[in-house]
Amino acid sequence: MEPAYGAGSLADVMPSVLGALGVPGELNALGLPAAKRYAVLMLDGLGARLLQRNAADAPYLASLLPVARTITAGVPSTTAVSLTSLGTGLPPGAHGVVGYSSVVPETGRLLNALSWDPAVDPRRWQPYPTVFDRAVAAGVAVRNVSKARFDNSGLTAAAFRGSAHRGADTVQERLDATRFAIREGDSALVYVYDSQIDFTGHGYGCESPQWRDELRAADRFTEQVRAAMPRDAVLLVTADHGMLDVAPEQRVDIDAEPALSAGLTLVAGESRFRHLYCVPGAEADVLAAYQARLGASALVLTRDEAVARGWFGPVEERVAPRIGDVVVATVGPVGLVASRRFPTEAGLIGVHGSLSADEMAIPLLVDPA
């Protein structure tokens, strides 16, 4: 599934919200209803196909499906990339967050975009004004409701600067913060983030009873958010990616097969979408080794080939070296783990990052009243 940058992707959501709020110069490409107050709820990991298959466990969210549309995540379909696209309105090739982890070309070290590295200035890594910056400049009251520990994170600075952060670690705190923030000013935009569906899917799998329990909890929370809002405000619910389960026998371990480590300096990304950085001159050998080992289980491309396919959108010169010399996007329920380098990740059941519809298709649910 290809990303629909500019026509129906996650990067189009916030600019469309600003357009619906009446901010001058903002394009409402998604045709959202006009209103003075918007709450955007991000349910991390709730792919469109997962919601459709489990609609009976989410009656409120399912009630919005008849008039919903499906949009796409960017590539790779992972949280750090998606949240930065949401917050900037840009594809990865412009904002520069190209994976869960990627190389810092100036130092040769890995940057984990979720935990960040204090040595990397997020405002230089992602230099564009955010959608929230633009909203504030237009007089919109903007709030970011998420866990308190995210307040000073590098990813927040890269993706959400301009928004006033309200730390909210419990359901009740998130509801209270949303109830207050949505009523501020003459026009308001509230972004609310909930990570539990994704967290549960990683640990138990998205086909598990635990995942369905979490979906039911998210459905109740979403309905409570709607009830906490004024009737003339609009609630928009979306996700950053979907998910699928990968069985242990379907995981290929880079660290257990010497042929897959030969010629590499760094391994980044995640099991469904790998950035491979190569010893100078070894790119062709690495490409051939991975194509031979994975066959039809993966798309193994050079950086130039991946860029030419439009996976990252137009790629700026400063961003291109952050992308792997070789890029591996797995196909089918297969994971490319690195058990020594990333032992925790190697044990995850539910995963995402690649281009399947299970991972790329995300819901755009709107409740205008």
VENMOUR-V237565 format. One record per pair of residues at least 12 apart in sequence whose C-alpha atoms are under 10 Angstrom apart, sorted by the first residue. I is the first residue (numbers start at 1). J is the second residue. Records with the same first field share a line. If there is no record, write none. Layout:
BEGIN
I=J, J
END
This chain:
BEGIN
1=72, 73, 75, 354, 355, 356, 357, 358, 359, 360, 361
2=72, 73, 74, 75, 309, 310, 311, 355, 356, 357, 360, 361
3=71, 72, 73, 74, 75, 76, 77, 91, 310, 311, 312, 313, 355, 360, 361
4=71, 72, 73, 74, 91, 310, 311, 313
5=71, 72, 73, 74, 89, 90, 91, 310, 311, 312, 313, 314
6=29, 30, 89, 90, 91, 313
7=29, 30, 71, 72
8=29, 30, 69, 70, 71, 72, 73, 364
9=30, 70, 71, 72, 73, 74, 82, 85, 86, 89, 90, 91, 360, 361, 362, 364
10=71, 72, 73, 74, 82, 83, 84, 85, 86, 87, 89, 90, 91, 238, 239, 240, 241, 361, 362, 363, 364
11=71, 72, 73, 74, 82, 83, 84, 85, 86, 87, 88, 89, 90, 91, 92
12=27, 28, 29, 30, 71, 72, 85, 86, 87, 88, 89, 90, 91
13=28, 29, 30, 31, 32, 40, 71, 85, 86, 87, 88, 89, 236, 238, 364
14=26, 27, 28, 30, 40, 85, 86, 87, 88, 89, 130, 131, 132, 135, 189, 191
15=27, 28, 29, 30, 86, 87, 88, 89, 90, 130, 131, 132, 134, 135
16=28, 29, 30, 31, 32, 33, 34, 89
17=29, 30, 31, 32, 33, 34, 35, 37, 38, 39, 40, 131, 135, 189, 234, 236
18=32, 34, 35, 36, 38, 131, 132, 134, 135, 138, 140, 189
19=31, 32, 33, 34, 35, 135
20=32, 33, 34, 35, 36, 37, 38, 234
21=33, 34, 35, 36, 37, 38, 135, 140, 187, 188, 189
22=34, 35, 36, 135, 138, 140, 187
23=36, 134, 135, 136, 137, 138, 139, 140, 187
24=134, 135, 138
25=134
26=131, 134, 135
30=69, 71, 364
32=234, 236, 366, 368
33=234, 366, 367, 368
34=233, 234, 368
35=187, 188, 232, 233, 234, 368
36=140, 182, 185, 186, 187, 188, 189, 232, 233, 234
37=140, 141, 181, 182, 183, 184, 185, 186, 187, 188, 189, 190, 229, 230, 231, 232, 233, 234, 235
38=142, 182, 187, 188, 189, 190, 191, 229, 232, 233, 234, 235, 236, 368
39=142, 143, 144, 178, 179, 181, 182, 188, 189, 190, 191, 192, 225, 226, 229, 233, 234, 235, 236, 237
40=144, 189, 190, 191, 192, 193, 234, 235, 236, 237, 238, 365, 366
41=145, 190, 191, 192, 193, 194, 222, 225, 235, 236, 237, 238, 239, 365
42=83, 86, 191, 192, 193, 194, 195, 222, 236, 237, 238, 239, 240
43=192, 193, 194, 195, 196, 197, 198, 215, 218, 219, 222, 237, 238, 239, 240, 241, 363
44=78, 79, 82, 83, 193, 194, 195, 196, 197, 198, 199, 238, 239, 240, 241, 242
45=77, 78, 79, 194, 195, 196, 197, 198, 199, 200, 201, 202, 206, 238, 239, 240, 241, 242, 243, 244, 350, 351, 352, 359, 362
46=195, 196, 197, 198, 201, 206, 215, 218, 238, 239, 240, 241, 242, 243, 358, 359, 361, 362, 363
47=70, 72, 73, 198, 238, 239, 240, 241, 242, 243, 244, 357, 358, 359, 360, 361, 362, 363
48=65, 69, 70, 71, 72, 238, 239, 241, 242, 243, 357, 358, 359, 360, 361, 362, 363, 364
49=70, 242, 243, 357, 358, 359, 360, 361, 362, 363
50=206, 207, 212, 215, 242, 243, 244, 358, 359, 361, 362, 363
51=65, 215, 242, 362, 363
52=65, 363
54=207, 212, 215, 216
55=215, 216
56=212, 216
57=212, 213, 214, 215, 216, 217, 218, 219
58=212, 213, 214, 215, 216, 217, 218, 219, 220, 222
59=216, 219, 220, 223
60=216, 218, 219, 220, 221, 222, 223
61=215, 216, 218, 219, 220, 222, 223, 237, 363, 365, 366, 367
62=219, 365
63=365, 367
64=237, 364, 365, 366, 367
65=363, 364, 365, 366
66=365
67=364, 365, 366, 367
68=237, 363, 364, 365, 366, 367
69=361, 362, 363, 364, 365, 366
70=238, 360, 361, 362, 363, 364, 365
71=238, 239, 360, 361, 362, 363, 364
72=239, 240, 241, 242, 355, 357, 359, 360, 361, 362, 363, 364
73=85, 86, 91, 239, 240, 241, 242, 353, 355, 357, 359, 360, 361, 362, 363
74=86, 90, 91, 92, 93, 98, 240, 241, 311, 312, 313, 353, 354, 355, 360, 361
75=91, 92, 93, 98, 99, 241, 273, 310, 311, 312, 313, 329, 353, 354, 355, 359, 360
76=92, 97, 98, 99, 100, 241, 269, 270, 272, 273, 274, 311, 312, 329, 352, 353, 354, 355, 359, 360
77=98, 99, 100, 240, 241, 242, 243, 272, 273, 352, 353, 354, 355, 356, 359, 360, 361
78=98, 99, 100, 240, 241, 242, 243, 269, 270, 272, 273, 351, 352, 353, 354, 359, 360
79=99, 100, 113, 114, 195, 198, 239, 240, 241, 352, 353
80=97, 98, 99, 100, 101, 112, 113, 114, 115, 155, 156, 158, 159, 240
81=95, 96, 97, 98, 99, 100, 101, 113, 114, 155, 159, 240, 241, 312, 353
82=97, 98, 99, 159, 239, 240, 241
83=97, 155, 156, 158, 159, 160, 193, 239, 240, 241
84=96, 97, 98, 126, 130, 155, 156, 157, 158, 159, 160
85=97, 130, 131, 159, 240
86=130, 131, 159, 160, 240
87=129, 130, 131, 132, 133, 156, 158, 159, 160, 161, 162, 163, 191
88=126, 127, 128, 129, 130, 131, 132, 133, 134, 158, 159, 160, 161
89=128, 129, 130, 131, 132, 159
90=128, 130, 131, 312, 313, 314
91=311, 312, 313, 314, 315
92=126, 311, 312, 313, 314, 315, 316, 319
93=307, 310, 311, 312, 313, 314, 315, 316, 317, 318, 319, 320, 322, 323
94=126, 127, 128, 312, 313, 314, 315, 316, 317, 318, 319, 320
95=125, 126, 127, 128, 129, 130, 158, 159, 312, 315, 316, 319
96=124, 125, 126, 127, 128, 158, 312, 315, 316, 318, 319, 320, 322, 323
97=111, 112, 113, 122, 125, 126, 155, 158, 159, 312, 319, 322, 323
98=113, 269, 275, 312, 319, 320, 322, 323, 324
99=111, 112, 113, 114, 268, 269, 270, 273, 274, 275, 322, 323, 324, 353
100=112, 113, 114, 115, 268, 269, 270, 273, 274, 275, 353
101=113, 114, 115, 116, 267, 268, 269, 270, 274, 275, 322, 323
102=266, 267, 268, 269, 270, 274, 275, 276, 277, 321, 322, 323, 324
103=266, 267, 268, 269, 275, 276, 277, 321, 322, 323, 324
104=120, 125, 319, 321, 322, 323
105=318, 319, 320, 321, 322, 323
106=321, 322
108=265, 266, 277, 322
109=266
110=266, 267, 268, 269, 322
111=268, 269, 322
112=154, 155, 268, 269
113=153, 154, 155, 158, 269
114=150, 153, 154, 155, 156
115=150, 153, 154, 155
116=153, 154, 155
117=153, 154
118=153, 154
120=154
121=154, 157, 158
122=153, 154, 155, 156, 157, 158, 159
123=154, 155, 157, 158, 159, 161
124=158
125=154, 158, 318, 319
126=155, 157, 158, 159, 319
127=158, 159
128=158, 159
129=158, 159, 160, 161, 162
130=157, 158, 159, 160, 161, 162, 163
131=159, 160, 161, 162, 163
132=144, 159, 160, 161, 162, 163, 164, 189, 190, 191
133=160, 161, 162, 163
134=162
135=162, 163, 187, 188, 189
136=162, 163, 164, 188, 189
137=162
138=187
139=185, 186, 187, 188
140=184, 185, 186, 187, 188, 189
141=163, 164, 181, 182, 183, 184, 185, 186, 187, 188, 189, 190
142=162, 163, 164, 165, 181, 182, 184, 185, 187, 188, 189, 190, 191
143=160, 162, 163, 164, 165, 166, 177, 178, 180, 181, 182, 184, 188, 189, 190, 191, 192
144=156, 160, 161, 162, 163, 164, 165, 166, 167, 168, 177, 178, 181, 189, 190, 191, 192, 193
145=163, 164, 165, 166, 167, 168, 169, 173, 174, 175, 176, 177, 178, 181, 190, 191, 192, 193, 194
146=165, 166, 167, 168, 169, 170, 173, 174, 177, 191, 192, 193, 194, 195
147=165, 166, 167, 168, 169, 170, 173, 174, 192, 193, 194, 195
148=165, 166, 167, 168, 169
149=167, 168, 169
150=165, 166, 167, 168
151=164, 165, 166, 167
152=165
160=191
163=189, 190, 191
164=181, 190
165=190, 191
166=178, 181, 192
168=192, 193
169=194
170=194
171=194, 217, 218, 221, 224, 225
172=221, 224
174=192, 193, 194, 221, 225
175=192, 221, 222, 224, 225, 226, 227, 228, 229
176=225, 228
177=190, 192, 228
178=190, 191, 192, 225, 226, 228, 229
179=225, 226, 227, 228, 229, 230
180=228, 229
181=229
182=228, 229, 230, 233, 234
183=229, 230, 233
187=233
188=233
189=233, 234
190=235
191=236
192=225, 237
193=239
194=218, 221, 222, 239
195=218
196=211, 214, 215, 217, 218
197=210, 211, 212, 213, 214, 215, 216, 217, 218
198=211, 214, 239, 240, 241, 242, 243, 350, 351, 352
199=211, 214, 350
200=212, 213, 214, 215, 349, 350
201=214, 242, 243, 244, 245, 348, 349, 350, 351
202=243, 244, 245, 345, 347, 348, 349, 350, 351, 352
203=347, 348, 349, 350, 351
204=245, 348, 349, 350
205=243, 244, 245, 246, 247, 348, 349, 350, 351
206=242, 243, 244, 245, 349, 350, 351
207=243, 244, 245, 349, 350
208=245, 350
211=350
222=235, 236, 237
223=235
226=367, 368, 369
227=369
229=369
230=369
231=368, 369
232=368, 369
233=367, 368, 369
234=366, 367, 368, 369
235=365, 366, 367, 368, 369
236=363, 364, 365, 366, 367, 368
237=362, 363, 364, 365, 366, 367
238=362, 363, 364, 365, 366
239=360, 361, 362, 363, 364, 365
240=359, 360, 361, 362, 363
241=352, 353, 354, 357, 358, 359, 360, 361, 362, 363
242=350, 351, 352, 353, 354, 356, 357, 358, 359, 360, 361, 362, 363
243=349, 350, 351, 352, 353, 354, 356, 357, 358, 359, 360, 361
244=332, 333, 334, 349, 350, 351, 352, 353, 356, 357, 358, 359
245=333, 334, 335, 348, 349, 350, 351, 352
246=271, 272, 332, 333, 334, 335, 347, 348, 349, 350, 351, 352
247=333, 334, 335, 347, 348, 349, 350
248=334, 335, 346, 347, 348, 349
249=334, 335
250=297, 332, 333, 334, 335, 336
251=271, 272, 333, 334, 335, 336, 337, 338, 346, 347
252=271, 293, 294, 334, 335, 336, 337, 338, 339, 346
253=271, 335, 336, 337, 338, 339, 340, 346
254=267, 290, 336, 337, 338, 339, 340, 341
255=336, 337, 338, 339, 340, 341, 342
256=337, 338, 339, 340
257=293, 338
259=285, 286, 289, 290, 293
260=286, 287, 289, 290, 293
261=276, 278, 286, 289, 290, 338
262=278, 279, 282, 285, 286, 289
263=276, 277, 278, 279, 280, 281, 282, 283, 284, 285, 286, 289
264=276, 277, 278, 279, 280, 282, 283, 286, 325, 326
265=277, 278, 279, 280
266=278, 279, 324, 341
267=324, 337, 338, 341, 342
268=323, 324, 327, 338, 341, 342
269=323, 324, 327, 328, 353
270=328, 329, 335, 336, 337, 338, 342, 345, 346, 351, 352, 353, 354
271=328, 329, 330, 334, 335, 336, 337, 338, 342, 345, 346, 348, 351, 352, 353, 354
272=298, 328, 329, 330, 331, 332, 333, 334, 335, 336, 337, 351, 352, 353, 354, 355, 359
273=298, 299, 300, 327, 328, 329, 330, 331, 335, 336, 337, 352, 353, 354, 355
274=300, 323, 324, 326, 327, 328, 329, 330, 335, 336, 337, 353, 354
275=302, 303, 322, 323, 324, 325, 326, 327, 328, 329
276=302, 303, 323, 324, 325, 326, 327, 328
277=321, 322, 323, 324, 325, 326, 327
278=324, 325, 326
279=325
280=325
282=325
283=302, 303, 325, 326
284=302, 325, 326
286=300, 302, 325, 326
287=300, 301, 302, 325, 326, 327, 328
288=300, 301
290=326, 327, 328
291=328
294=328, 330, 331, 334, 336
295=331
296=330, 331, 332
297=328, 329, 330, 331, 332, 333, 334, 335
298=327, 328, 329, 330, 331, 332, 334, 335, 336, 354
299=327, 328, 329, 330, 331, 354, 355
300=326, 327, 328, 329, 330
301=324, 325, 326, 327, 328, 329
302=323, 324, 325, 326, 327, 328
303=320, 321, 322, 323, 324, 325, 326, 327, 328
304=320, 323, 324, 325, 326, 327
305=326, 327
306=323, 324, 325, 326, 327, 328, 329
307=320, 323
311=355
328=354
329=353, 354, 355, 356
330=352, 353, 354, 355, 356
331=354, 355, 356
332=354, 355, 356
333=351, 356
334=351
335=348, 349, 351, 352, 354
END
